[in-house]
Structure formats: structure tokens, C-alpha cells
């Protein structure tokens, strides 16, 4: 896995990345107007029936709200799960239609994938905005990979959301216990935290999420949507 420092740097990416990707959101407000510390849980790659309903159950236990960055193909297959997330007060965002990397896809093809995912969100009444309306449509690039030309093309219409804490729940070489330990050590108020409601992440997701929710709920944190 490398050294503890290497692992910690992967869990909390360096701030240099913020400069390299201007206009992206890396953190949210640190607290509510009443002074309650806030965390922003996000879940990438769903929805799928094997993981997402379980995530919704865990969030409900702590009255936690979260943001789900959804793959368009999964939205087409499982719109009822997406509707359940909305009904519970969570928020949905765009994670492209087929989870393609921006570094291995042509710009027209990539933007077409973003538009296709957004079209599913709109057609299934999963978001209130129409394509092209600015400011409140959420987008997260798969793998966190973007190019400057793509960022310029996306920014007029989307809030491009990255993260300040990566749980690395997708990493099969990381034990669930190490995943939890690194994540808890990294988290600060205002952080945007990435989990994955996916098959690959399941073992670590199911170990870490309930313990993280309990840990920060006991310390008076609120879990909010973006």
C-alpha cells in the first residue's frame, strides 16, 4: 500500500490540485449559520440495487443527507432507487452516462455522455432544471479526471464538484480497518467526502460508512447535501 504518508496524501489530495482545476468545488461551508459543523457525504457510480438502498438505510439512521453522483446507464436501469433517494431528501448529480475517463475520450464524445446522463435526470424528473440552466446542476467527472477545455465547456452550466477527502473504498488492497482509520484522521469540517455505492467498494463501504456516521454524529456534526 505504500507508506502511511503516501496513503494519507491519497486520502486528502493536496491543495495544489485546487489551483490546477479552477472553478471546481473542493469543500463546502464549514458550519451552519447556527455554528453546527457540517460534512458533505457524496456517493459515486450508482444507483444499483445491491448497494444504494443499504446506503439510504444507513443515512436515515442518522438523519443524514447526501449527494449521489449517478451514472446515466444505472439511472435508466434503476430509476426507482433514484426516486427513493430524492424522496428521502438527498440530491442527485451527473457522473456521465457510461463512466468514461476524460483522459481517454474525445471531447465531443465526453460532452455527449454528460448530456445523455443529464437527459435521463430530466426525463425521469430526477432534477428540476432543464439542460442549459446554470448554477444548480451538479457534475463530478469519473476518476476526478478533466481537461481544461472540458472544464471550460462544463462550467457555464454545471457546478463541478470534486472532493477534499477520498475514502478509497474502491481499493481492494486497502483493508476496511485502514480505510476507516485514514478517513477519520483526514476529515475536517466542511469536507466533501467521496464514497462509492458500487460492487467494488462494497466491503469497505459497508464497514466504514456506519462507523463514520456514528463517529461524527456523536461529535455534533450535520450531514448535508451540496
DAHU-V258235 format. One record per residue. RES is the residue in one small letter. PHI is phi in radians with two decimals (* if undefined). PSI is psi in radians with two decimals (none if undefined). OMEGA is omega in whole degrees, 0 to 359 (none if undefined). Layout:
# DAHU-V258235
res=(RES;RES)
phi=(PHI;PHI)
psi=(PSI;PSI)
omega=(OMEGA;OMEGA)
This chain:
# DAHU-V258235
res=(x;x;x;x;x;x;x;x;x;x;x;x;x;x;x;x;x;x;x;x;x;x;x;x;x;x;x;x;x;x;x;x;x;x;x;x;x;x;x;x;x;x;x;x;x;x;x;x;x;x;x;x;x;x;x;x;x;x;x;x;x;x;x;x;x;x;x;x;x;x;x;x;x;x;x;x;x;x;x;x;x;x;x;x;x;x;x;x;x;x;x;x;x;x;x;x;x;x;x;x;x;x;x;x;x;x;x;x;x;x;x;x;x;x;x;x;x;x;x;x;x;x;x;x;x;x;x;x;x;x;x;x;x;x;x;x;x;x;x;x;x;x;x;x;x;x;x;x;x;x;x;x;x;x;x;x;x;x;x;x;x;x;x;x;x;x;x;x;x;x;x;x;x;x;x;x;x;x;x;x;x;x;x;x;x;x;x;x;x;x;x;x;x;x;x;x;x;x;x;x;x;x;x;x;x;x;x;x;x;x;x;x;x;x;x;x;x;x;x;x;x;x;x;x;x;x)
phi=(*;1.64;-1.31;-1.03;-1.11;-1.02;-1.13;-1.12;-1.18;-1.21;-1.19;-2.09;-1.03;-1.14;-1.15;-0.95;-1.08;-1.08;-1.23;-1.28;-2.17;-1.14;1.58;-1.44;-1.73;-1.96;-2.47;-2.04;-0.97;-1.28;-2.67;-1.35;-0.99;-1.47;1.59;-1.41;-1.15;-2.17;-2.18;-2.11;-1.42;-2.26;-2.29;-1.84;1.61;-1.44;-1.50;-2.41;-1.21;-1.32;-2.21;-1.10;-1.04;-1.09;-1.02;-1.05;-1.11;-1.14;-1.09;-1.11;-1.06;-1.99;0.89;-1.62;-1.88;-2.52;-2.09;-1.91;-1.63;-1.76;-1.47;-0.99;-1.06;-1.24;-1.08;-1.13;-1.34;-2.29;-1.11;-1.15;-1.21;-1.09;-1.11;-1.12;-1.10;-1.11;-1.09;-1.48;1.64;-1.54;-2.20;-1.99;-2.32;-1.65;-2.21;1.26;-1.42;-2.23;1.05;-1.56;-1.34;-1.17;-1.46;-2.26;-2.37;-1.14;-1.04;-1.05;-1.15;-1.13;-1.13;-1.12;-1.16;-1.13;-1.11;-1.13;-1.12;-1.12;-1.09;-1.14;-1.02;-1.29;-1.11;-1.57;1.01;-1.58;-2.41;-1.56;-1.55;-1.54;-1.00;1.79;-1.33;-1.46;1.45;-2.00;-1.43;-1.75;-2.45;-2.27;-1.28;-0.94;1.13;1.21;-1.73;-2.52;-1.98;-1.06;-1.05;-1.17;-1.07;-1.11;-1.25;-1.49;-1.05;-1.08;-1.83;-2.13;-1.43;-1.57;-1.88;-1.80;-2.87;-1.95;-2.36;-1.90;-1.18;1.06;-1.16;-1.42;-1.54;-1.20;-1.50;-1.81;-1.21;-0.98;-1.14;-1.19;-1.03;-1.14;-1.07;-1.14;-1.17;-1.05;-1.21;-1.55;-1.27;-2.33;-0.96;1.55;-1.23;-1.71;-1.91;-1.81;-2.03;-2.32;-1.56;-2.44;-1.06;-1.08;-1.56;-0.92;-1.06;-1.36;-0.99;-1.26;-1.46;-1.41;-1.01;-1.11;-1.28;-1.15;-1.04;-1.12;-1.02;-1.46;-1.12;-1.10;-1.68;1.49;-1.40;-1.89;-1.90;-2.19;-1.37;-1.40)
psi=(-0.28;-3.05;2.88;-0.68;-0.75;-0.79;-0.72;-0.65;-0.59;-0.66;-0.73;1.65;2.57;2.63;-0.29;-0.59;-0.54;-0.68;-0.64;-0.39;1.22;2.51;-0.15;2.72;2.20;-0.47;2.94;-3.07;2.44;-0.43;2.88;2.94;-0.45;-0.01;0.20;2.22;2.51;2.50;2.66;1.72;2.33;2.62;2.17;2.63;-0.23;-2.83;2.59;2.60;-0.40;-0.41;-0.75;-0.77;-0.65;-0.75;-0.79;-0.66;-0.76;-0.74;-0.70;-0.57;-0.48;0.22;0.67;2.42;2.57;3.00;2.26;2.07;1.88;2.51;2.28;-0.73;-0.65;-0.62;-0.69;-0.66;-0.64;1.00;-0.46;-0.59;-0.72;-0.71;-0.66;-0.68;-0.77;-0.75;-0.48;0.01;0.21;3.08;2.60;2.52;3.03;2.25;0.53;2.92;-0.62;0.27;0.84;2.57;2.37;-0.36;-0.13;0.33;2.45;2.69;-0.81;-0.72;-0.70;-0.83;-0.59;-0.65;-0.64;-0.81;-0.66;-0.73;-0.76;-0.62;-0.67;-0.76;-0.72;-0.83;-0.59;0.18;0.64;-0.23;2.73;-0.29;2.58;2.75;2.30;-0.32;2.29;2.96;-0.61;-0.02;2.28;2.44;2.39;2.21;2.37;2.41;0.10;0.32;2.22;2.87;2.78;-0.75;-0.69;-0.70;-0.75;-0.63;-0.58;-0.58;-0.58;-0.52;-0.44;2.58;1.99;1.98;2.14;-2.29;2.80;-0.27;2.17;1.98;-0.40;0.58;-0.25;-0.17;1.90;-0.28;-0.07;2.14;2.67;-0.67;-0.73;-0.65;-0.79;-0.82;-0.80;-0.69;-0.86;-0.65;-0.45;-0.45;2.40;2.79;2.43;-0.04;2.51;2.03;2.32;2.16;3.05;2.12;1.33;2.84;-0.75;-0.59;-0.10;-0.85;-0.77;-0.70;-0.83;-0.37;-0.78;-0.78;-0.90;-0.58;-0.66;-0.77;-0.81;-0.75;-0.87;-0.46;-0.71;-0.43;0.18;0.29;2.67;2.49;2.06;2.80;2.84;none)
omega=(184;181;176;179;178;181;180;179;176;181;178;185;181;182;177;180;179;179;182;182;185;179;176;177;182;178;174;175;185;184;174;175;178;177;179;179;187;169;182;179;177;182;184;164;179;359;173;185;182;187;189;177;176;177;180;177;180;179;182;180;183;183;182;175;185;179;181;176;195;172;186;180;178;176;179;182;190;181;181;179;177;178;178;177;178;181;179;177;178;183;180;176;186;179;183;186;184;176;179;176;177;181;183;183;178;182;179;181;181;180;176;177;176;181;180;177;180;178;177;178;182;184;180;179;179;172;181;185;171;179;179;177;190;160;187;174;185;178;171;180;174;181;185;185;175;170;179;177;178;179;178;180;185;190;180;185;189;160;181;189;174;181;173;175;177;183;183;179;179;190;182;179;180;180;177;180;178;178;179;184;180;182;180;181;186;193;175;178;180;183;167;188;182;164;177;173;186;178;185;185;195;185;181;178;185;175;190;189;181;180;176;178;180;183;185;174;178;180;171;179;171;179;189;172;177;none)
